[in-house]
């Protein structure tokens, strides 16, 4: 079973994940993108895959990313599923969703993976102009306000440290 972080984007085409992932460095290590596709088939921007630090193949250290098109008719159900009040700006952005990114991680507080998840989620949300919903608390976030709930309060990046 996994915990999902979902990014709802108004963009009709997906953000190129290979370029995004390979531009990120977390804990001094560049991230890598491994698409899950049929060998010999050209890379498709809608391919799902795994993100890991460097060449790490341990599933406990990876984030699995899936991408799906969304229909405007399905977006009101997203709003109904959220906890607490939703600001009008966030509501409008969720209703405009055309592409959904689902980032899945195991249910555990692995700090290294949570830092990788934060870097990946926030940069993807920035590039996709997306709204983030973490199934841990089912609340909406922006790239500027999101922080994985399983990270300690003192595990925030300092002003001198960049997650990208």
Number of C-alpha atoms within 10 A of each C-alpha: 7 12 15 21 21 24 29 28 29 20 17 13 14 20 19 15 21 17 11 17 23 16 13 20 19 20 11 10 13 16 23 22 22 18 20 14 13 9 7 6 7 8 13 10 14 17 18 20 19 20 28 24 25 15 13 13 13 9 13 14 20 24 24 22 23 18 19 16 17 17 12 12 8 12 18 12 10 15 18 10 10 16 11 11 10 16 9 9 8 17 17 12 16 24 20 18 24 20 21 23 26 22 24 20 23 17 13 12 14 14 15 14 22 22 21 23 25 20 20 24 24 24 21 22 23 15 15 22 18 29 24 28 21 21 15 13 12 17 17 25 19 18 20 10 9 18 22 17 13 14 17 11 8 7 11 11 10 9 6 5 8 11 17 15
